[in-house]
Amino acid sequence: MSYSEQELDRLSKALEKDFKLLQTLKLIHDYHSRVFKCPKCGSSDLERISLLQYKCKQCGSTLIYPSFSPSDFSPNIPFSHVLELVNLGIIEAAHGGSKGISYVLVKPELVKRALENKGFIEEMPKIELPELEGELESEEFFNLISDFRNIVNLILKSVKSGGSAHFLLLGPKISLKSLIIEELTRIPGSYFYVPSADPSLDEVLWSVKPNPLIIPNLDKMRSSVDLSTLVNFISSNRVFVRKVGDVVQHRSTVTASSLSERGIPRDLVSYFITLHLPPIEDEELRRKIVTKLVMERSGKSEKLANYIAGRSSLFSDFGFREFLELAKLCDDEDCVDSVVSLLVKYSKPLEKKRRRSKGQKS
């Protein structure tokens, strides 16, 4: 349903008078984003037939819009806000029930525009793999690009819908796994949670309310409290916050990564959509990707970026993120050589000592 600039002006003035009304509007908008979709094909391209009935333009299915009651939200929506939004034509009363009168959002476009104007909705960045052009226009290259975009768009769809699915990316560092994680960190509202290094997971979910929540090296999450928190969260969207002794609700798409399922509890794995991502074995393709990432994410020259990429074969344990961190340290080739020399010398000293000791006679 369309809206006029006059309607937008009226709503904006009402929001200026009562900031808490803005929070109520955000709750209703988030609810609408989660439920306003075809249960058969998932499309949000719906045509309104009646107050509660819609028809999907994609597959032709009909569906009933699940109306909401003020008591469905936490905190509950004040009745004064309900009256205000009804008077503004934002919501309409649907029918009575055990919880009292329920309502439907009838002008979602108007609500979205008002929230965007107030900075409550940030436009998602365009997620694309860097434009890798030139001599690498092979079938393998185009398949890689296609898979990357399809996976990122799938995760992004869940993020936009309010966290309806969770993903586990399995594979080595030099794979699409690393590229996907790097791209997801650019989404406004994302949080990169490092197991055992950050505050407890319940505190992060309570204080930051991230979406998406990104967890690298899920197999390294050893805290039984964090594991229990994660299972409860992705299964019920509820978090028990020990610091305040209360249960809070939050929806978020969790995207975790690991080399393999080893070390991850089976009951936790079952909640994820698991994607097995093979290594990018073509060395020239890896170098080109590193070059473009360094140029676009760090602002380095093509010459220096290519020089850094040329050292990529020395570090089998490095992922794309590590090469970006290396690029941030250096502005010239001498610096790169110095850092690389240190890394080569001290990357795995214990293994080198072990090898020497094996060759010594007792």
N, C-alpha and C positions, 0 to 999 in steps of 0.2 A: 504494500500500500504506500503510495507516494505521500509527500507532505509539502507544505508551503513554507516560505521563509517567515511568514507571520507566525505559523505554528512553532517554528524553531525559535523565534524571538521570545514568544510567550514562555516556552519551556526554559530557555536560558535565563530569563528573569526570575523564574521560580527557583531555579537552582542557585542563583546568586543570593537569594534570600535565606535559603536553608541548605547548608552544605551537606547535612545528613541525608537530604533527599537525593543527592548525587550518589551516595553510597547505596541507597535503596535501588536506584535506577540501575546501578552496576550489577547488583544481585539478580535483578529481573532479567537484564540483558544476558548475563552468563547462563542463567537457567534456560532462556530461549535458545541460545546457541547450542546447548547440549541436546535439547529435545526436538528442535525444529528441523527434522530430517526424515526422509523416507526409511522406514524400518526394513524395507526389502533391498533397496539398492544404495542407501546412504546419501542420496542426493538431497540438497537443500533448495532445489528449484521446484517449489511447490506453488500450486494455484489454489486460492481460497474459494471454497464452494459455499460454505456457511460459516457461522461463528467458530465452530470447533472442527469442521471437516475440511480437509485439504486433499488435493489430487496431485500426485507426482508427475511432473512433465517429462521425466526421463523414462519411467517404466509403466506409468498409468495407474499405479496403485493408489488407493484411497486410504487416508489415515485420520485418526481423531487426535486433535491437538490436546496434549495432557495439560489441563488448566492447573493453576497453582493457588494455594492458600497462603495468606501471610504467615501462618504458623509453620509452613514448610521450610522456612529459611532460618538460619542462625547467624545473627540475632533475628528475632521475629520482626516483620515489617510493621511499623506503627500504623494504626488505622488512619491517622491524619495524613500520612503519605499516600495511602490507598485512595482516600477521597480526593486528594490533590491530583493524582495521576488520572483518576476517572474524569475529573472536571477538565483536565487538559486533553482528554481523548487518547491518552497513551494506552490505557488498559480498559477492558470492559468486563462487567460481571457476566459469568457464564451460567452457573447454577449453584444450588445449595447442596449440602452434603453433611456428613458426620462432622466435618471440620468447619462448617459454616459456608458462606459464599466463597466460590472460587473465581479466579480471574484469568484472562488471557491477554497477552501483549498483542495489540493490533497495529502498532506503528513501530516496528523494529528498526526501520531505516532512520526514522527521526531520532530514536533513542541512541542508535549508533553514532549518528552525526553529532549529537549533543555531547556524548562521552568523549568523542575524538576531539572536539573543540576544547574540552576541559582537561585533555591530556590523560584521560582514564583508559583510553584504548590507543596503543601505539601500533602503527602499521608495521606488519611483519616485513623484514627486508627481503628483497628478491634473492632467493637462495640459488646460486648457480656455481658450478665448477668453473674455475678460471678458463677463459677461452684458449685452449691449447691448439694452436694452429700450425700449419706448415707440413713438414714431411711425415708427421705421425698420423696422417689421415688414413688409418688402417681400420679393418673391421674390428680388431681387438680394441682399438682406441674408441671407436664410436659405441661399441657395446659397453665399455667402461663408463662413458659419459651418460649413456641412457640409464644404466643401472643406478648410477649415483643419483641422478635427478629423480628417478622413480622412488627410490628409498627415502630421500630427503623430503619429497613432496608427501609421501605417505605419513611420515612422522609429523610433518608440519600440519597436515590435515587434522591429526589427533590433537595437536597443540591448540589449534584454532577452535576446535570443538569443545575444549575444556578438559582435555585429558581423558579420552575414552579408551586408549590402548597404551601398551607399554612394550618396549623393544629391547632385545638383547642382541648386541652385535658381537659375533665371535670371529676371530681371525688375527693374523699377525699385525704388527704396527704398520708395515708398508702394505696397506690394503685400503679398500674403500672405507673400512672401519675408522681409520685415523682421519680420513678426509671428512667423513660425515660428522664425527664428533667435533672437529674443528669448525665446521659450518654451523652446527647447532649452538655453539657458544656465542654466536653473533646475534641470536634472537633476543630481543628485549624481554627481560623477565627470566632468562635462563640462569641456572646456577650450576657451577662445576664443583661437585662435591667429591672431595678426595677422602676415601675411607681411612680412618685412623689419624687423619691430619686435621680435619676441620672440627668444629663443634659437633656435638651429637646430632644425629639426623633429625630427631624430634624437634630440637631447638631451631634448626635451619628451616624445617617445614613450617614451624610456628611463626618465626620472626621474619623470614624472607618471603615465604609463600611463592616459591619458584614455579615457573612453567615455561619450558620443560626443566625437569631435574635431570642432570647429566652425571652419571656415576662411572668413571673409568675404573678399570681393574676391579670389577665387582668381586672377583675371587679373593681379593685382598681384604674384603670386609670381614673382620674377625669378631667384632663386638656382637655378642648375643643380643644386646639391647637394640643396636642399630638394625640387625637382621630382623628381629621381631617387629620393630617399628616399620621397616620397609614392607614386610609381608602384610601387616595390618593395613598399611596405607594403600597399597596398590589393590588390595582386595575389598576395601570398604570406604576409601577416601577419608578415613578418620585417623587421627594421630593423638596418642596420649602424651601430653607434654609433662614430663616429670618436674620441670622447674616450677610450673604453676599448678600442678596437680589437677589438670582438667583435660577433657577431650575436645579437640577442635576439628573442624571439617575443612578440607581443601582438596581441589582437583588439580592434577598435574600429570602430564605425560612423562613417564620415567624412561629414559634411554640409558642403558648400561652397556658396558663393553668388557670383554675379557679375551684372553687367548683361546680359552676353551671352557667347557662347562665344569671341568675339574675344579673342585674347591668351592663350588656354589651349591647350596642345599637344593635338593631336587624339588621340594615343594615351592621354593622360590622361583626356580626356572619355569615351572608350569604356568606361572602368571604372565610370562613374557611371550611375545611373538619373537621367535629366535631366527636370526638370519646368519648363515655361515658364509663369510666373505673370504675368498681365496687371496693369496698374496699377489701383488702386481710384480710378476716375474721379469718382465721386459725391462732391462736396465736403462735403456734409452728413454723409455716412457716414464720411468720413475724420475730420471734426471730432469726431464721437461716439466713434470708436475712440480718438483721441488723449485725449479727456476721460476715458474710462474707464480707459485704461492709466495715465495720470498719477495718477488717484485711487487705483487699486489697487496700483500698483508704488511710488509715491512717498509715499502717505499724505496727499496734499494735499486741500484742501476741493474740493467740486464747483464752487464759484464760481471759485476760482483755476485749477482744471484746465480749466474751460471757457474762461477768459480766455486761457490758454496755447494751447488748441486754436484759438481765434479768430485767432491769429497764424500758424497753420500755412500759410495761403495765400501768405504772404510768402516762404516758403522751399521752392522746388521741389526743391532738392537734399537736403532733410532727409528722413530716414526716421523711423520710430516711435522708434527708439533715441535719436536726437538730441533729440527732444522730451522724452524721459524725463530725459536729462542736463540739459536746460534747466530742467526742473522741480526737479531737485536743487539748483540754484543759488539759487532764489528762494522766498521765503515770502510775498510780497505782489505786487500788481499793479505798483507803482512799480519794483520790481526787474526784473520781466519787461520793462517798457517800456525800462528802461535797457539791459538785455542785448540786447534785440531791436534797439534803435537802433544799438548798436555792430555787431551782426552785419550789419544792412542796409548800414551805412556802409562796412564794411571786408571784406565777404564776398568780393568779386571786384574789387579795386582795379586789377589789371592790365588787365582787360577795359575798365573805364571809361576808363582813360588811353588805351587803344588807340583807343577810339571818338572821344575828343576830338582825338587827333592826326590822325585821318583827316579831320576837318573843318577843320583848319588849312591855310593856304596856305604852300607852301614858298618 
